[in-house]
Amino acid sequence: MLIAPPAEPNLRPRLPEWLRIKLPTSDSFVRTRGLLQELKLHTVCESARCPNHWECWSKGTATFMIGGDRCTRACGFCAVTTARPFALEADEPLRVAEATRRMGLRHVVITAVARDDLADGGAEHFRLTIEAVRRLNPRTVIEVLTPDFNDSDAALEEVLAAGPEIFNHNLETVRRLTSQVRSRATYERSLNVLRKVKAHAGNTVHTKSGLMLGLGEREEEVLAAMADLRAVGCDILTLGQYLQPTLRHLPVVEFVSPGQFEDLGRRARQMGFLHVASGPMVRSSYHAEDFHPASRGG
């Protein structure tokens, strides 16, 4: 892996050429931003400072973040605000459904902050949102990207009862680095969530997970994490470069080259993942629509 040059104090390292993007100025970007503001919706694109949100919004796509924009956890990699969340908004599911309809989305991704303040971790709110989206958009593929719900069987079953086509829960990093990178979450718990979803839903739901690279992991640890995901039946894998959101967050240890991402993607496919997205700019929901679940005739 390519080691990043040492950063000067209080400065982030200079990005390699392959991570520099041109900001689009299309009308679609403006329309998407206006729609989200009109419907008062949060997106992980903004809250997590995703580097791809300019491209995605220009294409009329977005990942909706329900349950507010305040998280009860403080992961070292994440730019979402850590604070006491506000009460859930009862009309939010319908607003997400309406935005999906107006944007004409064939594939929608619904994620959420961790809501450890709620008894069900926000699972019912997920279910209500999925159901609302389905009513207004019956042909849209629905993907959820969930927190771990503290490994609650009842919470997982609540979400699955609404019938999303894809259930995504990110492992985020390798076993050795989990305690440094993630707040309250554990490596085994995340694997267990994916295992339970597959055991409960079988092939009616595709499971998905992702890893960030560049936090100091070794290649053999990445391969071990990929093998662990396959062992619990994970179908879809994303691999992307970690980028430090602010100076308060974990530093980038190294930048992984596009060639190395390509090699890891090839090895993941050899392990049996149905779909793999591996590249420096890949994020959990980036080009999520490229995977077409068989249940939707893809």
Contacts in CASP RR format, 6 or more apart in sequence:
PFRMAT RR
TARGET T0000
AUTHOR 0000-0000-0000
METHOD contacts of the structure
MODEL  1
MLIAPPAEPNLRPRLPEWLRIKLPTSDSFVRTRGLLQELKLHTVCESARC
PNHWECWSKGTATFMIGGDRCTRACGFCAVTTARPFALEADEPLRVAEAT
RRMGLRHVVITAVARDDLADGGAEHFRLTIEAVRRLNPRTVIEVLTPDFN
DSDAALEEVLAAGPEIFNHNLETVRRLTSQVRSRATYERSLNVLRKVKAH
AGNTVHTKSGLMLGLGEREEEVLAAMADLRAVGCDILTLGQYLQPTLRHL
PVVEFVSPGQFEDLGRRARQMGFLHVASGPMVRSSYHAEDFHPASRGG
1 213 0 8 1.000
1 214 0 8 1.000
1 219 0 8 1.000
1 254 0 8 1.000
1 256 0 8 1.000
1 257 0 8 1.000
1 260 0 8 1.000
2 16 0 8 1.000
2 254 0 8 1.000
2 255 0 8 1.000
2 256 0 8 1.000
2 257 0 8 1.000
2 260 0 8 1.000
3 253 0 8 1.000
3 254 0 8 1.000
4 13 0 8 1.000
4 252 0 8 1.000
4 253 0 8 1.000
4 254 0 8 1.000
4 255 0 8 1.000
5 13 0 8 1.000
5 14 0 8 1.000
6 13 0 8 1.000
7 13 0 8 1.000
7 251 0 8 1.000
10 247 0 8 1.000
12 244 0 8 1.000
12 247 0 8 1.000
12 251 0 8 1.000
12 252 0 8 1.000
13 252 0 8 1.000
13 255 0 8 1.000
15 243 0 8 1.000
15 255 0 8 1.000
16 255 0 8 1.000
16 257 0 8 1.000
18 257 0 8 1.000
18 258 0 8 1.000
18 280 0 8 1.000
19 51 0 8 1.000
19 241 0 8 1.000
19 243 0 8 1.000
19 255 0 8 1.000
19 280 0 8 1.000
19 281 0 8 1.000
21 51 0 8 1.000
21 52 0 8 1.000
21 54 0 8 1.000
21 55 0 8 1.000
21 281 0 8 1.000
23 54 0 8 1.000
24 54 0 8 1.000
24 55 0 8 1.000
24 58 0 8 1.000
26 58 0 8 1.000
28 57 0 8 1.000
28 58 0 8 1.000
28 59 0 8 1.000
28 60 0 8 1.000
29 54 0 8 1.000
29 57 0 8 1.000
29 58 0 8 1.000
29 60 0 8 1.000
31 60 0 8 1.000
32 57 0 8 1.000
32 58 0 8 1.000
32 60 0 8 1.000
32 61 0 8 1.000
32 62 0 8 1.000
32 103 0 8 1.000
33 57 0 8 1.000
35 99 0 8 1.000
35 102 0 8 1.000
35 103 0 8 1.000
36 43 0 8 1.000
36 62 0 8 1.000
36 99 0 8 1.000
39 95 0 8 1.000
39 98 0 8 1.000
39 99 0 8 1.000
40 95 0 8 1.000
41 64 0 8 1.000
41 65 0 8 1.000
41 92 0 8 1.000
41 95 0 8 1.000
41 96 0 8 1.000
41 99 0 8 1.000
42 64 0 8 1.000
42 65 0 8 1.000
42 66 0 8 1.000
42 67 0 8 1.000
42 68 0 8 1.000
42 69 0 8 1.000
43 53 0 8 1.000
43 62 0 8 1.000
43 63 0 8 1.000
43 64 0 8 1.000
43 65 0 8 1.000
44 50 0 8 1.000
44 63 0 8 1.000
44 64 0 8 1.000
44 65 0 8 1.000
44 80 0 8 1.000
44 111 0 8 1.000
44 145 0 8 1.000
44 285 0 8 1.000
45 52 0 8 1.000
45 53 0 8 1.000
45 56 0 8 1.000
45 57 0 8 1.000
45 62 0 8 1.000
45 63 0 8 1.000
46 53 0 8 1.000
47 65 0 8 1.000
47 69 0 8 1.000
47 79 0 8 1.000
47 80 0 8 1.000
47 81 0 8 1.000
48 78 0 8 1.000
48 79 0 8 1.000
48 80 0 8 1.000
48 245 0 8 1.000
49 79 0 8 1.000
49 245 0 8 1.000
50 56 0 8 1.000
50 283 0 8 1.000
51 243 0 8 1.000
51 281 0 8 1.000
51 283 0 8 1.000
52 281 0 8 1.000
52 283 0 8 1.000
52 286 0 8 1.000
53 62 0 8 1.000
56 62 0 8 1.000
56 63 0 8 1.000
56 286 0 8 1.000
60 103 0 8 1.000
61 103 0 8 1.000
61 105 0 8 1.000
61 289 0 8 1.000
62 99 0 8 1.000
62 103 0 8 1.000
63 109 0 8 1.000
63 110 0 8 1.000
63 111 0 8 1.000
63 145 0 8 1.000
63 284 0 8 1.000
63 285 0 8 1.000
64 96 0 8 1.000
64 99 0 8 1.000
64 100 0 8 1.000
64 108 0 8 1.000
64 109 0 8 1.000
64 110 0 8 1.000
64 111 0 8 1.000
65 111 0 8 1.000
65 112 0 8 1.000
65 113 0 8 1.000
66 92 0 8 1.000
66 93 0 8 1.000
66 96 0 8 1.000
66 110 0 8 1.000
66 111 0 8 1.000
66 112 0 8 1.000
66 125 0 8 1.000
66 126 0 8 1.000
66 129 0 8 1.000
67 85 0 8 1.000
67 88 0 8 1.000
67 89 0 8 1.000
67 92 0 8 1.000
67 112 0 8 1.000
67 113 0 8 1.000
67 115 0 8 1.000
67 122 0 8 1.000
67 125 0 8 1.000
68 85 0 8 1.000
68 86 0 8 1.000
68 88 0 8 1.000
68 89 0 8 1.000
68 92 0 8 1.000
68 112 0 8 1.000
68 113 0 8 1.000
69 80 0 8 1.000
69 81 0 8 1.000
69 113 0 8 1.000
70 80 0 8 1.000
70 81 0 8 1.000
70 82 0 8 1.000
70 83 0 8 1.000
70 84 0 8 1.000
70 85 0 8 1.000
70 86 0 8 1.000
70 113 0 8 1.000
71 78 0 8 1.000
71 80 0 8 1.000
71 81 0 8 1.000
71 82 0 8 1.000
71 83 0 8 1.000
71 85 0 8 1.000
71 113 0 8 1.000
71 114 0 8 1.000
72 82 0 8 1.000
72 84 0 8 1.000
72 85 0 8 1.000
72 113 0 8 1.000
72 114 0 8 1.000
72 115 0 8 1.000
72 116 0 8 1.000
72 117 0 8 1.000
73 82 0 8 1.000
73 114 0 8 1.000
73 116 0 8 1.000
73 147 0 8 1.000
73 182 0 8 1.000
73 183 0 8 1.000
73 184 0 8 1.000
73 185 0 8 1.000
74 82 0 8 1.000
74 183 0 8 1.000
75 172 0 8 1.000
75 181 0 8 1.000
75 182 0 8 1.000
75 183 0 8 1.000
75 185 0 8 1.000
76 180 0 8 1.000
76 181 0 8 1.000
76 182 0 8 1.000
76 183 0 8 1.000
76 249 0 8 1.000
76 250 0 8 1.000
77 172 0 8 1.000
77 181 0 8 1.000
77 182 0 8 1.000
77 212 0 8 1.000
77 215 0 8 1.000
77 242 0 8 1.000
77 245 0 8 1.000
77 249 0 8 1.000
77 250 0 8 1.000
78 245 0 8 1.000
78 249 0 8 1.000
79 245 0 8 1.000
79 246 0 8 1.000
79 249 0 8 1.000
80 113 0 8 1.000
84 117 0 8 1.000
85 113 0 8 1.000
85 115 0 8 1.000
85 117 0 8 1.000
88 118 0 8 1.000
88 122 0 8 1.000
88 125 0 8 1.000
92 125 0 8 1.000
92 129 0 8 1.000
93 125 0 8 1.000
93 128 0 8 1.000
93 129 0 8 1.000
93 131 0 8 1.000
93 132 0 8 1.000
93 133 0 8 1.000
94 132 0 8 1.000
96 108 0 8 1.000
96 110 0 8 1.000
96 129 0 8 1.000
96 132 0 8 1.000
96 133 0 8 1.000
97 129 0 8 1.000
97 132 0 8 1.000
97 133 0 8 1.000
97 135 0 8 1.000
97 136 0 8 1.000
97 137 0 8 1.000
98 136 0 8 1.000
100 108 0 8 1.000
100 133 0 8 1.000
100 136 0 8 1.000
100 137 0 8 1.000
100 140 0 8 1.000
101 136 0 8 1.000
101 137 0 8 1.000
104 137 0 8 1.000
104 140 0 8 1.000
105 137 0 8 1.000
105 140 0 8 1.000
106 139 0 8 1.000
106 140 0 8 1.000
106 141 0 8 1.000
106 289 0 8 1.000
107 140 0 8 1.000
107 141 0 8 1.000
107 143 0 8 1.000
107 288 0 8 1.000
107 289 0 8 1.000
108 133 0 8 1.000
108 137 0 8 1.000
108 140 0 8 1.000
108 141 0 8 1.000
108 142 0 8 1.000
108 143 0 8 1.000
109 143 0 8 1.000
109 144 0 8 1.000
109 145 0 8 1.000
109 168 0 8 1.000
109 284 0 8 1.000
109 285 0 8 1.000
109 288 0 8 1.000
110 126 0 8 1.000
110 129 0 8 1.000
110 130 0 8 1.000
110 133 0 8 1.000
110 142 0 8 1.000
110 143 0 8 1.000
110 144 0 8 1.000
110 145 0 8 1.000
110 164 0 8 1.000
111 144 0 8 1.000
111 145 0 8 1.000
111 146 0 8 1.000
111 284 0 8 1.000
111 285 0 8 1.000
112 122 0 8 1.000
112 125 0 8 1.000
112 126 0 8 1.000
112 145 0 8 1.000
112 146 0 8 1.000
112 147 0 8 1.000
113 147 0 8 1.000
114 121 0 8 1.000
114 147 0 8 1.000
114 148 0 8 1.000
114 184 0 8 1.000
115 121 0 8 1.000
115 122 0 8 1.000
115 125 0 8 1.000
115 147 0 8 1.000
116 150 0 8 1.000
116 184 0 8 1.000
120 149 0 8 1.000
120 152 0 8 1.000
120 154 0 8 1.000
120 155 0 8 1.000
120 158 0 8 1.000
121 147 0 8 1.000
121 149 0 8 1.000
121 150 0 8 1.000
121 152 0 8 1.000
121 155 0 8 1.000
122 149 0 8 1.000
122 155 0 8 1.000
123 149 0 8 1.000
123 152 0 8 1.000
123 154 0 8 1.000
123 155 0 8 1.000
123 156 0 8 1.000
123 158 0 8 1.000
123 159 0 8 1.000
124 158 0 8 1.000
126 144 0 8 1.000
126 146 0 8 1.000
126 158 0 8 1.000
126 159 0 8 1.000
126 162 0 8 1.000
127 158 0 8 1.000
127 159 0 8 1.000
127 161 0 8 1.000
127 162 0 8 1.000
130 142 0 8 1.000
130 144 0 8 1.000
130 159 0 8 1.000
130 162 0 8 1.000
130 163 0 8 1.000
130 164 0 8 1.000
131 162 0 8 1.000
133 140 0 8 1.000
133 142 0 8 1.000
134 140 0 8 1.000
134 142 0 8 1.000
134 162 0 8 1.000
139 296 0 8 1.000
141 165 0 8 1.000
141 166 0 8 1.000
141 289 0 8 1.000
141 292 0 8 1.000
141 293 0 8 1.000
141 296 0 8 1.000
142 163 0 8 1.000
142 164 0 8 1.000
142 165 0 8 1.000
142 166 0 8 1.000
143 164 0 8 1.000
143 165 0 8 1.000
143 166 0 8 1.000
143 167 0 8 1.000
143 168 0 8 1.000
143 208 0 8 1.000
143 285 0 8 1.000
143 288 0 8 1.000
144 159 0 8 1.000
144 164 0 8 1.000
144 166 0 8 1.000
144 167 0 8 1.000
144 168 0 8 1.000
145 168 0 8 1.000
145 169 0 8 1.000
145 170 0 8 1.000
145 284 0 8 1.000
145 285 0 8 1.000
146 159 0 8 1.000
146 167 0 8 1.000
146 168 0 8 1.000
146 169 0 8 1.000
146 193 0 8 1.000
147 169 0 8 1.000
147 185 0 8 1.000
148 169 0 8 1.000
148 185 0 8 1.000
148 189 0 8 1.000
148 190 0 8 1.000
148 193 0 8 1.000
149 155 0 8 1.000
149 156 0 8 1.000
149 193 0 8 1.000
150 189 0 8 1.000
151 189 0 8 1.000
151 192 0 8 1.000
151 193 0 8 1.000
151 196 0 8 1.000
153 196 0 8 1.000
156 193 0 8 1.000
156 196 0 8 1.000
156 197 0 8 1.000
156 200 0 8 1.000
157 200 0 8 1.000
159 167 0 8 1.000
160 167 0 8 1.000
160 197 0 8 1.000
160 200 0 8 1.000
160 201 0 8 1.000
160 205 0 8 1.000
163 204 0 8 1.000
163 205 0 8 1.000
164 205 0 8 1.000
165 205 0 8 1.000
165 206 0 8 1.000
165 293 0 8 1.000
165 295 0 8 1.000
165 296 0 8 1.000
166 205 0 8 1.000
166 206 0 8 1.000
166 207 0 8 1.000
166 208 0 8 1.000
166 236 0 8 1.000
166 288 0 8 1.000
166 291 0 8 1.000
166 293 0 8 1.000
167 194 0 8 1.000
167 197 0 8 1.000
167 201 0 8 1.000
167 205 0 8 1.000
167 206 0 8 1.000
167 207 0 8 1.000
167 208 0 8 1.000
168 207 0 8 1.000
168 208 0 8 1.000
168 209 0 8 1.000
168 210 0 8 1.000
168 236 0 8 1.000
168 284 0 8 1.000
168 285 0 8 1.000
169 190 0 8 1.000
169 193 0 8 1.000
169 194 0 8 1.000
169 197 0 8 1.000
169 207 0 8 1.000
169 208 0 8 1.000
169 209 0 8 1.000
170 190 0 8 1.000
170 209 0 8 1.000
170 210 0 8 1.000
170 211 0 8 1.000
170 284 0 8 1.000
171 187 0 8 1.000
171 190 0 8 1.000
171 191 0 8 1.000
171 209 0 8 1.000
171 210 0 8 1.000
171 211 0 8 1.000
171 225 0 8 1.000
171 228 0 8 1.000
171 229 0 8 1.000
172 178 0 8 1.000
172 181 0 8 1.000
172 182 0 8 1.000
172 185 0 8 1.000
172 190 0 8 1.000
172 210 0 8 1.000
172 211 0 8 1.000
172 212 0 8 1.000
173 181 0 8 1.000
173 182 0 8 1.000
173 211 0 8 1.000
173 212 0 8 1.000
173 215 0 8 1.000
173 217 0 8 1.000
173 225 0 8 1.000
174 211 0 8 1.000
174 217 0 8 1.000
174 218 0 8 1.000
174 221 0 8 1.000
174 222 0 8 1.000
174 224 0 8 1.000
174 225 0 8 1.000
175 187 0 8 1.000
175 221 0 8 1.000
175 224 0 8 1.000
175 225 0 8 1.000
175 228 0 8 1.000
176 217 0 8 1.000
176 221 0 8 1.000
177 215 0 8 1.000
177 216 0 8 1.000
177 217 0 8 1.000
178 185 0 8 1.000
178 186 0 8 1.000
178 187 0 8 1.000
180 215 0 8 1.000
180 250 0 8 1.000
181 212 0 8 1.000
181 215 0 8 1.000
181 250 0 8 1.000
190 209 0 8 1.000
191 228 0 8 1.000
191 229 0 8 1.000
191 231 0 8 1.000
191 232 0 8 1.000
192 232 0 8 1.000
194 207 0 8 1.000
194 209 0 8 1.000
194 229 0 8 1.000
194 232 0 8 1.000
194 233 0 8 1.000
194 234 0 8 1.000
195 232 0 8 1.000
195 233 0 8 1.000
197 205 0 8 1.000
197 207 0 8 1.000
198 205 0 8 1.000
198 207 0 8 1.000
198 232 0 8 1.000
198 233 0 8 1.000
198 234 0 8 1.000
204 295 0 8 1.000
206 235 0 8 1.000
206 236 0 8 1.000
206 274 0 8 1.000
206 291 0 8 1.000
206 293 0 8 1.000
207 232 0 8 1.000
207 233 0 8 1.000
207 234 0 8 1.000
207 235 0 8 1.000
207 236 0 8 1.000
208 234 0 8 1.000
208 235 0 8 1.000
208 236 0 8 1.000
208 237 0 8 1.000
208 238 0 8 1.000
208 284 0 8 1.000
209 229 0 8 1.000
209 234 0 8 1.000
209 236 0 8 1.000
209 237 0 8 1.000
209 238 0 8 1.000
210 237 0 8 1.000
210 238 0 8 1.000
210 239 0 8 1.000
210 240 0 8 1.000
210 284 0 8 1.000
211 222 0 8 1.000
211 225 0 8 1.000
211 226 0 8 1.000
211 237 0 8 1.000
211 238 0 8 1.000
211 239 0 8 1.000
211 240 0 8 1.000
212 240 0 8 1.000
212 241 0 8 1.000
212 242 0 8 1.000
213 222 0 8 1.000
213 239 0 8 1.000
213 240 0 8 1.000
213 241 0 8 1.000
213 242 0 8 1.000
213 256 0 8 1.000
213 261 0 8 1.000
213 264 0 8 1.000
214 241 0 8 1.000
214 242 0 8 1.000
214 252 0 8 1.000
214 253 0 8 1.000
214 254 0 8 1.000
214 255 0 8 1.000
214 256 0 8 1.000
215 242 0 8 1.000
215 250 0 8 1.000
215 252 0 8 1.000
215 253 0 8 1.000
216 253 0 8 1.000
216 254 0 8 1.000
219 264 0 8 1.000
222 239 0 8 1.000
222 264 0 8 1.000
223 267 0 8 1.000
226 237 0 8 1.000
226 264 0 8 1.000
226 267 0 8 1.000
226 268 0 8 1.000
226 271 0 8 1.000
226 273 0 8 1.000
227 271 0 8 1.000
229 237 0 8 1.000
229 273 0 8 1.000
230 271 0 8 1.000
230 272 0 8 1.000
230 273 0 8 1.000
234 273 0 8 1.000
235 273 0 8 1.000
235 274 0 8 1.000
235 275 0 8 1.000
236 273 0 8 1.000
236 274 0 8 1.000
236 275 0 8 1.000
236 276 0 8 1.000
236 291 0 8 1.000
237 265 0 8 1.000
237 268 0 8 1.000
237 273 0 8 1.000
237 275 0 8 1.000
237 276 0 8 1.000
237 277 0 8 1.000
237 278 0 8 1.000
238 276 0 8 1.000
238 277 0 8 1.000
238 278 0 8 1.000
238 282 0 8 1.000
238 283 0 8 1.000
238 284 0 8 1.000
238 286 0 8 1.000
239 261 0 8 1.000
239 264 0 8 1.000
239 265 0 8 1.000
239 268 0 8 1.000
239 276 0 8 1.000
239 277 0 8 1.000
239 278 0 8 1.000
239 279 0 8 1.000
239 282 0 8 1.000
240 256 0 8 1.000
240 261 0 8 1.000
240 278 0 8 1.000
240 279 0 8 1.000
240 280 0 8 1.000
240 281 0 8 1.000
240 282 0 8 1.000
240 283 0 8 1.000
241 255 0 8 1.000
241 256 0 8 1.000
241 261 0 8 1.000
241 279 0 8 1.000
241 280 0 8 1.000
241 281 0 8 1.000
241 282 0 8 1.000
242 250 0 8 1.000
242 252 0 8 1.000
243 252 0 8 1.000
244 250 0 8 1.000
244 251 0 8 1.000
244 252 0 8 1.000
255 280 0 8 1.000
256 280 0 8 1.000
258 279 0 8 1.000
258 280 0 8 1.000
261 278 0 8 1.000
261 279 0 8 1.000
261 280 0 8 1.000
261 282 0 8 1.000
262 278 0 8 1.000
262 279 0 8 1.000
264 278 0 8 1.000
265 276 0 8 1.000
265 278 0 8 1.000
268 276 0 8 1.000
268 278 0 8 1.000
269 276 0 8 1.000
274 291 0 8 1.000
275 290 0 8 1.000
275 291 0 8 1.000
277 286 0 8 1.000
277 287 0 8 1.000
277 290 0 8 1.000
292 298 0 8 1.000
END
